[in-house]
């Protein structure tokens, strides 16, 4: 009977406690970049808010003075949504709205609509609107105008097709209407003319 000699291969020594293995792959990150949570029609309550600064310079878009009316039925439907009614302007949002004025804030909204919502296939659709960081972002989530999926659900504008100018104007009217409902004092700040959305390119 042959007896096998014991192996002389040395076992790799485990690293001392508290010392990382330099050759081990890094653990997967559990953090989600702020403002990139998926925005869909279910809106799970576990998504993290965006904390981008309010005073980031926004493009200024020339605006005219007419907007379509928003049916009262929309506000009634939104008021029955537990998710939509969670959104309100905080102190910083109100201060920014008063400092910039409703007209200028709506200029920012027109820019967001034209660049982030109007294309048939917006970049990162469902993630293009941060949870906070600008009064318009809050208004968009409160009114279902934050992404094309929510717009289709709440306002009936089909995904996969570029928004027409009248549809862009309507979305801006909804955002402006919510801001006025949320903070009636904003009508006393700066220029008060009702804007219309920036030209939406097909």
Beta strands, then each sheet from edge to edge (+ up, - down):
end
